[in-house]
Amino acid sequence: MTKADKFIKTYYSGISEESHVREIVHELQNLVSDTDLQQLEIDYEYHCKIKDLMADCDDSAWF
């Protein structure tokens, strides 16, 4: 269902604007939460890679 279809369905179904706004806000909060979690996961993976590279350098040091 496209955004336009969803809007038309909501508009003509008699749902109040207030409940529609609450639904949109809830969907946006979920998207922001998912995005934050994805960024945290990316940061953690980057940190682990750097840590592994540093450990490899220490292991291969000849001094």
ChimeraX attribute file (.defattr): number of C-alpha atoms within 10 A of each C-alpha:
attribute: neighborCount
match mode: 1-to-1
recipient: residues
	/A:1	6
	/A:2	7
	/A:3	8
	/A:4	9
	/A:5	10
	/A:6	10
	/A:7	13
	/A:8	11
	/A:9	12
	/A:10	14
	/A:11	13
	/A:12	8
	/A:13	9
	/A:14	8
	/A:15	11
	/A:16	10
	/A:17	11
	/A:18	9
	/A:19	10
	/A:20	14
	/A:21	11
	/A:22	11
	/A:23	12
	/A:24	12
	/A:25	12
	/A:26	12
	/A:27	12
	/A:28	12
	/A:29	12
	/A:30	12
	/A:31	12
	/A:32	12
	/A:33	12
	/A:34	12
	/A:35	12
	/A:36	12
	/A:37	12
	/A:38	12
	/A:39	12
	/A:40	12
	/A:41	12
	/A:42	12
	/A:43	12
	/A:44	12
	/A:45	12
	/A:46	12
	/A:47	12
	/A:48	12
	/A:49	12
	/A:50	12
	/A:51	12
	/A:52	12
	/A:53	12
	/A:54	11
	/A:55	12
	/A:56	11
	/A:57	11
	/A:58	11
	/A:59	9
	/A:60	8
	/A:61	8
	/A:62	6
	/A:63	4
